[in-house]
Amino acid sequence: MNDQISPTKLGFGILWPAFWTGLPIKLAFAVLFMAFGIVHFETRIALAFLVLLASPVTVFALPTITLGLDSHIGEGAGIALLFLLAIPIDIWALGPGLGEAHPTEILDLIKGAEQPMVVDADGLNIVARKIDILKHCRGPRLLTPHPGEMERLFEVGKMSRAGTARNFCEQFPVTLLLKGSRTIVAERGRPLSFNTTGNPGMASGGMGDILTGVCAGLLGQGLSVYDAARLGAWVCGRAAEMSIFNAHANEQSLLATDVLERVGNAFKEMQTPPI
């Protein structure tokens, strides 16, 4: 990570239904914990106040972006896409709370943005409709599917998880973080990386949103996509372990917020390991 931390703008392309407000907010906090100075939220005007209530000082809501404001906006989504591509963003995080309206505009954003982008959740479901766009993206892409999302992206068949990850990255020039027991990070020309931290309690909702934010934050600090994925998986898994061994949670009760609260502790342990 960079010794000199400088503010970085993180762009969220979010089609944000009102009942999924918690997902992108968790993602934003994870990014802020990675020492980002500014987080740009692309959301509905009516929901901007929720972001401000969640973090009135550190989260900057940008309520003028109307990408996917309603299912019938049609041409307006294209106009908003052009506006999003014109914003001076360093890193994109796309997927949590997104919904699957306006897939054409979202696919154009995934393909056309020059900056590194982490794609998760509904972003992956949209990519699965036109998977070949991954061969033509203008910038680096990190995909973070769980096993069910992976099956929608790629014909898994009887392949092992390692074989699936390796073959996917041979076919598409992206970095893959395949979540699950022993999370795998794969990239063409790189060795498979198997994560050693975490526990089954991480199967609960919201964990992937935090991972997306942590990986995006690490990208903003100058790590390669491959290294950001590996370190992000380790840190989130270690934070989950700390929530159980050093706090009140167990595998049945573990929440995404427990992990989020201990991301900093996991980084501290990594930087100053116990003797």
N, C-alpha and C positions, 0 to 999 in steps of 0.2 A: 504494500500500500504506500501511497505517496507520503513523504514526511511533511510536505507542505500542503495543507488542505485548503482548497479554494472552492467557493460556491459553484455549484453546478446546477443547471436547470434540467429537470427530468420531465419529459412529456408523457402524459397519460392520454391515450385515445380511448375514451370511455363512452359507450352507449349505456347509460346507467339507470336501470329501473329502480324505482324508489325503494323497493323491498330488499335490494342488495347493497345498501349503503355501507354496511360494515366491511365488505370485502376490499374495495379500493382504499378505504381509510386505513385498514391494517397494512395494506401495501405501502401507502404513503409514509406511515410511521416507520416501517422497516427501512425505507430509503433514507429518511431523516436520520436514523440511527447510524447510517453509513457516512455521516458528516456532509450531507448535501446542504447547501445554503438555501436553495430555493426549490420548491416542488410546484410545478405548474399542473393544476387539475383542470382537465377539459371535461366539463359536466354541464348539466342543465342549470339554468339560472335559479330555478326554484329549489335546487338542492345544494347550492353553494353554501348556504348558511350552516348546513350540517357539518361541512368541512371546517368552517370557521369555528363552530362550537367545539369540535373535536380538538382543534389545535389553533387557537386564535392568533398565536404569535408566529409559529414556524411554518404553517402550511399556507401557501398563497393560492387562493381560489381564483380561477380565471373564468368567470361565468359567461363571458361573451362568446365562447365557442359553443356552437349548437350542433355539432356532429351527431346525427341520429336523435335529434330532439324528440321526434315522434315518428311513428311508422309511416306517416304519409307525407313527410317533408320533401321526398323526391329530390329535385334539383338542388335544394338547399344543402343536402348532405355533401354533394360534390363541391359546392362552394366552400363549405366548412373544411373539407379535405384539403383544398388548395391553401387555405389559411393555415391549417395545421402544419403542412409541409414547409411553409414560409417562416414559422417560428424558429428562432435560434435555439434549438434543443440539442443537448449533448447525448442523451440516452433516452430511449423509449422503453416503456413497460406497458404491455397491452394484453388485456384478457380478463382479469378479475372484475366481475360486475358488468361485463361488456354487453351481454345479450347477443343475439344473432341477427338483429335487424341490419339492413344495408350491407350485406356481405361484399358487394362489389366495391364499395368505397373502402371498407376495411382491408380487403385484399390489395387494393391499389396502394394503401398506406403501408402495408407490410412489404410489398414489393418495392415501392418507390422511395421510402425514407433512406437517406444515406447513412444515418447514424446507427450504431448498434441498437438492437431491439431484443427484449425478452418477451416471448410470446407464450401465454399460458391460457388455461381454462377455455372460455368461449372463443378466444382468438385462435386456439388450436382447432376447435370444432369448425370454424370458418375456413381455416387453411385446408382442412380435410376435404372440403368440397372441390378444391382446385389445387391439389398438392404440388403440381409442377411449377407453381409460382416460386417455390423455394429454390429452383434452379436459376432464377433470374433476379434475385433480390439485389438491390444496390449497396446494401450494407450488411455487416455481420448479423446473424440471427441465432439466438439461443432459444430452443424449444424445451419446455419443461413438462412433458405429459406424465400423468399417472398411467398405469397399465390399460385402463379402459380407453383413455384418449389415444394412447399409442395404437390400439387396435383399429381405431377410426382413421388414423393417419396412414397406416401401413399394414400390409397383409402379413400378420405374424405367423400364422400356421403353427407348426410344431417347433419353431425355432426357440432356442433358449433366449433369456433376456439379453445376454451378452451378444448372441448372434443377431438378434433383432436390432440392437443398438449399432453394431458394427455395419450390418448390411444397409440400414437406413442412411447412415452417414456416408457410405460408399456411393449411394444413389443421389443424395442431396448434400450440397456443400454448406451444411449448417453444423452447429454444435447441439448435441442432444443431451439433456439431463433426464434420464428415465427414472422416475421416482419409484419407490417400493423398497422392500427389504434389500439392503445393499444397493442403494441408489448408484446408477451407472452414469458416468459422463463419457461421451464419445465424440470424436471429431476425426475427420478424414486425415490420415497421416500421423495421428497421435495414438499412444497406447490407451486402451480402455482403463478408466479410473473407477475403482469401486470404493464407495464411501463406507466408513466404519462406524459412524455415529448414528444415533437415533434409537427409536423404540416404536412398538406397534401403536402407542398412543397418538402418534403423529398422523394416523389415518383420519383424525377428526377434521371438521370443516375449518377452513381459514388458514391451514398450515401452508398450502401452496401459495397463497397470496403473500405471506411473509417471505417465503423463499424467493418469489419473484422480485420483491422489493430489495432484499439483501443482494441478490445477484446483480440487479440493476445498479444499486449503489456501488458495488465493487467495480463494475464496469466504469462507472463515473470516476473512480479513483485511479483508473489507468491500467487495471488488470486486463489481460487477454480474456476473450470470451471463455475459452477452455478453463483457465485458472479461476475466473470469477465463478463459474459453475461448480468447480470442485470445492473451492473454499466456501461458497455459499451453502452447499449441501452439508459440509462438515460443521459449519457454525450453527446452522439451524438444528441439526441433529444433536450437537453437543448441548445447545440451549435446552432442548427437550429432555436430555438426560439430567441436566442440572435441576430442571423443574421437578423431577421425581426424587433424585438422590439428596438434594440440598434444600428442598422446599416442601410444599404441602401436597403436591399432586401425586397421582398414580396413573398407570396406563389407562385406566377407565375414565378418569376425571380430567385428563390433560386437555387444556384448551390452547388455542392459538395465542391468546393473550399471555398465557404463562411463558410460552416460548419467546414471544416478542420482548417480554420484560427481562429476559436473560441473554439476549443476543450480545449485549455489551460484555457480560461476564464471560461468555464463550470466547470472544475476541481477546479479552484480557488474559485468559488462561493460555490461549495460543501464543500470545506475545511474551508472556512470562510463565512458562510451564512450571508446575510444582517440582521441587527438588526431590 
